[in-house]
Every structure is written in structure tokens, then in C-alpha cells.
Amino acid sequence: MRNWRGLADKLNTPGSNVTVVAFGGSITAGFIDAAPNSSWVDPLMASLRARYPAVSFSLVNLARGGHDVQAAATCWYQLAPQDADLILVEYSVNGCNGNMWCHSFMAPKVS
């Protein structure tokens, strides 16, 4: 998010759409791909939707298990939609181990 005021305006404008992008490791992607609500992002999105029911939220989850911050740090601008309103980054578990491969990201999970 480059403009917090723009995000605040969208959150307070009925009918607007807020695009949220998440980068991170397995705890952001979800420990088990087939299990619903296995990521901290799922309850966060549910909380946002409950708090702002007149706003539509789109989630682009670019998190991948086993990845570190280098991929997001070097490739986020190529991977995140240009109209993203909020970008969340979590790499508390995997840290930095020098993995700088942009192509290691698979197709984004979009909901």
C-alpha cells in the first residue's frame, strides 16, 4: 500500500473493492493446501469482511511454503497487481537464506 489514506477511503466507501496481496511462507500460504482456514490470512480476511460488509475484498495469496523474503523483496513488483491496496509480508519462520528465484513462485491463489 503506497497510500494509507486511499485504503482508508476505500474501506469507508460502500461498493468499493480492496485488493489484498499476501507474501510469505507456509504459515501464510496455509499449512495444508486442501484445508480451509489453515493460514492466518483466512481469518484476517474474514475479519475485514465482517468489519467492512459494504466493501468487496479480493485476495491474491502469493505465499509459498519454504520460500524466504528474498523472492518477495526482489520480485514483489512483478508479482503483485499494480492496483493492490494492501500488501502483507510474513517471513518470520523461513527468514533469509539467499533464495532469490522469482520463477520459484507458482501461479497465485486468487479468491
C-alpha contacts under 8 A as a table, 3 or more apart, distances in Angstrom:
res1	aa1	res2	aa2	distance
1	M	4	W	6.52
1	M	7	L	7.62
1	M	84	A	6.82
1	M	85	D	5.08
1	M	86	L	4.59
1	M	87	I	5.90
2	R	85	D	7.76
3	N	6	G	5.27
3	N	7	L	6.62
4	W	7	L	5.08
4	W	8	A	6.18
5	R	8	A	4.97
5	R	9	D	6.05
6	G	9	D	5.06
6	G	10	K	6.24
6	G	85	D	7.93
7	L	10	K	5.13
7	L	11	L	6.15
7	L	18	V	7.60
7	L	85	D	6.06
7	L	86	L	7.51
8	A	11	L	5.10
8	A	12	N	6.29
9	D	12	N	5.22
9	D	13	T	6.18
10	K	13	T	5.06
10	K	14	P	7.88
10	K	16	S	5.78
10	K	17	N	7.13
10	K	18	V	6.80
10	K	55	V	7.75
11	L	14	P	7.67
11	L	16	S	7.40
11	L	18	V	7.41
11	L	52	Y	6.61
11	L	55	V	6.46
12	N	52	Y	7.72
12	N	55	V	7.94
13	T	16	S	5.81
13	T	54	A	7.69
13	T	55	V	7.12
14	P	54	A	4.75
14	P	55	V	5.52
15	G	54	A	5.83
15	G	55	V	5.29
15	G	56	S	6.69
16	S	54	A	7.78
16	S	55	V	5.30
16	S	56	S	6.16
17	N	55	V	5.92
17	N	56	S	4.60
17	N	57	F	5.62
17	N	58	S	7.21
18	V	55	V	7.24
18	V	56	S	6.26
18	V	57	F	4.87
18	V	58	S	6.21
18	V	84	A	7.55
18	V	85	D	5.92
18	V	86	L	7.79
19	T	57	F	5.90
19	T	58	S	4.73
19	T	59	L	5.98
19	T	60	V	7.50
19	T	83	D	7.24
19	T	84	A	5.00
19	T	85	D	5.23
19	T	86	L	6.54
20	V	57	F	7.22
20	V	58	S	6.04
20	V	59	L	4.87
20	V	60	V	6.24
20	V	84	A	6.12
20	V	85	D	6.05
20	V	86	L	4.84
20	V	87	I	5.91
20	V	88	L	7.52
21	V	59	L	5.87
21	V	60	V	4.75
21	V	61	N	5.76
21	V	62	L	7.04
21	V	80	A	6.68
21	V	84	A	6.65
21	V	86	L	6.24
21	V	87	I	4.70
21	V	88	L	6.06
22	A	28	T	7.30
22	A	41	V	7.68
22	A	59	L	7.68
22	A	60	V	6.43
22	A	61	N	4.81
22	A	62	L	5.71
22	A	63	A	6.25
22	A	87	I	5.87
22	A	88	L	4.67
22	A	89	V	5.96
22	A	90	E	7.91
23	F	28	T	7.14
23	F	61	N	6.60
23	F	62	L	5.14
23	F	63	A	4.49
23	F	64	R	7.82
23	F	72	A	6.58
23	F	87	I	7.65
23	F	88	L	6.10
23	F	89	V	4.79
23	F	90	E	6.26
24	G	27	I	7.38
24	G	28	T	5.31
24	G	29	A	6.90
24	G	62	L	7.34
24	G	63	A	4.44
24	G	64	R	6.40
24	G	65	G	7.63
24	G	67	H	7.17
24	G	68	D	7.23
24	G	69	V	7.27
24	G	72	A	7.89
24	G	89	V	5.75
24	G	90	E	4.58
24	G	91	Y	5.17
25	G	28	T	5.51
25	G	29	A	6.17
25	G	63	A	5.48
25	G	64	R	5.05
25	G	65	G	4.39
25	G	66	G	5.76
25	G	67	H	5.47
25	G	68	D	6.73
25	G	90	E	7.01
25	G	91	Y	5.94
25	G	93	V	7.34
25	G	94	N	6.66
26	S	29	A	4.84
26	S	30	G	5.47
26	S	31	F	5.45
26	S	39	S	7.99
26	S	63	A	7.00
26	S	64	R	5.81
26	S	65	G	3.72
26	S	66	G	6.49
27	I	30	G	5.16
27	I	31	F	5.79
27	I	38	S	7.72
27	I	39	S	5.53
27	I	40	W	6.88
27	I	65	G	7.47
28	T	39	S	5.20
28	T	40	W	6.10
28	T	41	V	6.23
28	T	63	A	5.85
28	T	64	R	7.68
28	T	90	E	6.95
29	A	33	D	7.62
29	A	39	S	6.03
29	A	61	N	6.83
29	A	62	L	7.48
29	A	63	A	4.75
29	A	64	R	5.57
29	A	65	G	6.52
30	G	33	D	5.95
30	G	35	A	7.78
30	G	37	N	7.47
30	G	38	S	4.68
30	G	39	S	4.10
30	G	40	W	7.67
31	F	35	A	7.99
31	F	38	S	5.82
31	F	39	S	6.75
31	F	65	G	7.88
32	I	35	A	5.32
32	I	38	S	6.48
33	D	36	P	7.73
33	D	38	S	7.88
35	A	38	S	5.90
37	N	40	W	7.39
37	N	41	V	7.96
37	N	42	D	5.24
37	N	43	P	6.80
38	S	42	D	7.39
39	S	42	D	5.71
39	S	43	P	7.70
40	W	43	P	5.86
40	W	44	L	6.41
41	V	44	L	5.03
41	V	45	M	6.09
42	D	45	M	5.25
42	D	46	A	6.24
43	P	46	A	4.89
43	P	47	S	6.02
44	L	47	S	5.04
44	L	48	L	6.24
45	M	48	L	5.04
45	M	49	R	6.10
45	M	57	F	7.82
45	M	59	L	7.97
46	A	49	R	5.11
46	A	50	A	6.09
47	S	50	A	5.08
47	S	51	R	6.04
48	L	51	R	5.09
48	L	52	Y	5.92
49	R	52	Y	5.21
49	R	53	P	5.36
49	R	55	V	7.28
49	R	56	S	7.56
49	R	57	F	7.04
50	A	53	P	5.51
52	Y	55	V	5.59
53	P	56	S	7.61
58	S	110	V	7.59
58	S	111	S	6.17
59	L	110	V	5.87
59	L	111	S	5.42
60	V	80	A	7.94
60	V	108	P	6.46
60	V	109	K	5.89
60	V	110	V	4.68
60	V	111	S	6.70
61	N	108	P	6.01
61	N	109	K	5.19
61	N	110	V	6.36
62	L	79	L	7.86
62	L	105	F	7.34
62	L	107	A	7.91
62	L	108	P	5.11
62	L	109	K	6.58
63	A	67	H	7.96
64	R	67	H	5.91
64	R	105	F	6.86
64	R	106	M	7.84
66	G	94	N	6.56
67	H	71	A	7.28
67	H	94	N	6.60
67	H	99	N	7.34
68	D	71	A	6.45
68	D	72	A	7.74
68	D	91	Y	6.14
68	D	94	N	5.26
68	D	95	G	5.50
68	D	96	C	5.33
68	D	97	N	6.70
68	D	98	G	7.85
68	D	99	N	6.60
69	V	72	A	5.39
69	V	73	A	5.93
69	V	90	E	8.00
69	V	91	Y	5.85
69	V	94	N	7.79
69	V	95	G	6.39
69	V	96	C	5.80
70	Q	73	A	4.92
70	Q	74	T	5.98
70	Q	96	C	6.53
70	Q	97	N	7.97
70	Q	98	G	6.55
70	Q	99	N	6.03
70	Q	100	M	5.22
71	A	74	T	5.40
71	A	75	C	5.67
71	A	76	W	7.49
71	A	99	N	6.69
71	A	100	M	4.99
71	A	101	W	5.92
71	A	102	C	5.61
72	A	75	C	5.17
72	A	76	W	4.81
73	A	76	W	6.08
74	T	77	Y	7.83
74	T	100	M	7.14
74	T	102	C	7.48
75	C	78	Q	5.32
75	C	79	L	6.31
75	C	102	C	5.75
76	W	79	L	5.10
76	W	80	A	5.62
77	Y	80	A	5.68
77	Y	81	P	7.91
77	Y	82	Q	7.76
80	A	84	A	6.87
81	P	84	A	5.39
84	A	87	I	6.88
91	Y	94	N	5.63
91	Y	95	G	5.57
92	S	95	G	5.81
94	N	97	N	7.85
96	C	99	N	7.49
101	W	104	S	5.46
102	C	105	F	6.27
103	H	106	M	7.51
105	F	108	P	7.79
